[in-house]
Structures are given as structure tokens and as C-alpha cells.
Amino acid sequence: MAKKKAATKKEREFMGRMADLGCVVCRNTYYTYSPANFHHCKFNRGFGQKKNHMVGFGLCPLHHQHGGNGIAFHSGRLSWENNFGKEEELFKLAMVRYKKSLTESSIML
């Protein structure tokens, strides 16, 4: 088994900032902030390919792993996407929010 490549400083900062933006599903569906962990997106990636630490967004534990089929991504991707949207679409939305957060933080400095 190949050794996993550790995330670079830039990648860790990106993943942390995306997680700090909160759960993309809670924000889109319930219009509320929920603390989140970074979810590595799987779209446009074949089996056996490594994670891209720069492609992902924040998901709360419920929507990431613990919510069951249709609620948690890792409990059933297809039903999750039917309920909340495709990963690629949510990633694009999260990137808009990410870029906006960079602009807002630079204004505050």
C-alpha cells in the first residue's frame, strides 16, 4: 500500500478555511452555520487516485459520516446527492464563499 502524501502548509490552510466556513449542506438547506470538517471531493477522480487536498468543502458530522443513508455522504453518495446536490456543484459554491472570505479578511487587516 502506498504511503499517503501529507498535506502541504498551503493545503492545510485551505482545508482549515473551508471547514471554518461551516457545513455547505446546513448553510444551503437550513440557512444556518454548523461546525464542519473538511470533505475531500470524489468527483472527476478514478479509483485508486489520491485525494486532492484543494478540492473539497466543509460538512458537519451529520452530513459527512453519521447521518445514515441519504443524509451522510459516506452512507450513500447517490441518495445524498439527490437530496443536497452534486459534489461538483457544492464545491463551486463553496469556492465562491471561500474567495469571498479571503476578500473580507484582507479588508479587515
C-alpha positions as CSV (number, residue, x, y, z in Angstrom):
1,M,0.0,0.0,0.0
2,A,1.4,3.4,-1.0
3,K,2.2,5.9,1.8
4,K,-0.3,8.8,1.9
5,K,1.2,12.2,1.0
6,A,1.0,14.7,3.8
7,A,-0.8,17.9,3.1
8,T,1.4,21.0,2.5
9,K,1.0,24.1,4.6
10,K,-1.0,25.8,1.8
11,E,-3.3,22.7,1.5
12,R,-3.8,22.6,5.3
13,E,-4.7,26.3,5.4
14,F,-7.2,25.8,2.5
15,M,-8.8,22.8,4.2
16,G,-9.0,24.7,7.5
17,R,-10.6,27.8,6.0
18,M,-13.1,25.7,4.0
19,A,-14.0,23.9,7.2
20,D,-14.3,27.2,9.1
21,L,-17.0,28.3,6.6
22,G,-19.2,25.6,8.0
23,C,-21.3,22.8,6.6
24,V,-22.3,23.6,3.0
25,V,-25.4,21.5,3.3
26,C,-26.7,23.1,6.5
27,R,-26.0,26.5,5.1
28,N,-27.8,25.8,1.8
29,T,-30.7,23.8,3.2
30,Y,-31.3,25.3,6.6
31,Y,-29.6,28.7,6.2
32,T,-27.6,28.1,9.4
33,Y,-23.9,27.7,10.4
34,S,-22.8,24.3,11.6
35,P,-19.2,23.5,12.6
36,A,-17.6,21.3,9.9
37,N,-14.8,19.0,8.9
38,F,-13.1,19.1,5.5
39,H,-14.7,16.7,3.0
40,H,-12.4,15.6,0.1
41,C,-14.5,15.6,-3.1
42,K,-14.5,12.5,-5.2
43,F,-15.9,13.9,-8.5
44,N,-13.6,13.7,-11.5
45,R,-11.3,11.1,-9.7
46,G,-10.9,7.5,-10.7
47,F,-10.5,4.5,-8.3
48,G,-7.0,4.4,-6.8
49,Q,-6.3,8.1,-7.3
50,K,-5.1,10.1,-4.4
51,K,-7.1,12.8,-2.6
52,N,-6.7,16.3,-3.8
53,H,-6.5,18.4,-0.7
54,M,-7.5,21.5,-2.7
55,V,-10.9,20.0,-3.8
56,G,-13.4,19.8,-1.1
57,F,-15.7,21.7,1.3
58,G,-17.0,21.6,4.9
59,L,-19.5,19.1,6.1
60,C,-20.8,18.7,9.6
61,P,-20.6,15.2,11.2
62,L,-24.2,14.5,10.4
63,H,-23.9,15.3,6.7
64,H,-20.4,13.8,6.4
65,Q,-20.4,10.4,8.1
66,H,-23.0,9.9,10.9
67,G,-26.4,10.7,9.4
68,G,-27.3,7.5,7.7
69,N,-28.2,6.8,4.1
70,G,-29.4,10.0,2.2
71,I,-28.2,12.3,5.0
72,A,-24.5,11.4,5.4
73,F,-22.3,11.4,2.2
74,H,-20.3,8.3,3.3
75,S,-23.5,6.4,3.9
76,G,-24.8,6.7,0.4
77,R,-23.4,9.2,-2.1
78,L,-26.1,8.9,-4.8
79,S,-29.0,9.4,-2.4
80,W,-27.1,12.2,-0.6
81,E,-26.5,14.0,-4.0
82,N,-30.2,13.5,-4.8
83,N,-31.1,15.3,-1.6
84,F,-28.5,18.0,-1.4
85,G,-26.9,18.4,-4.8
86,K,-23.9,17.1,-6.7
87,E,-20.4,17.4,-5.1
88,E,-19.1,19.4,-8.0
89,E,-21.9,22.0,-7.7
90,L,-21.4,22.3,-4.0
91,F,-17.7,22.6,-4.4
92,K,-18.2,25.5,-6.9
93,L,-20.5,27.2,-4.4
94,A,-18.1,26.7,-1.6
95,M,-15.2,28.2,-3.7
96,V,-17.3,31.3,-4.2
97,R,-17.7,31.6,-0.4
98,Y,-14.0,30.8,0.1
99,K,-12.9,33.6,-2.2
100,K,-15.3,36.0,-0.6
101,S,-13.9,35.1,2.8
102,L,-10.4,35.9,1.6
103,T,-11.5,39.3,0.4
104,E,-13.4,40.0,3.6
105,S,-10.4,39.0,5.8
106,S,-8.0,41.2,3.7
107,I,-10.3,44.2,4.1
108,M,-10.3,43.7,7.9
109,L,-6.5,43.9,8.1
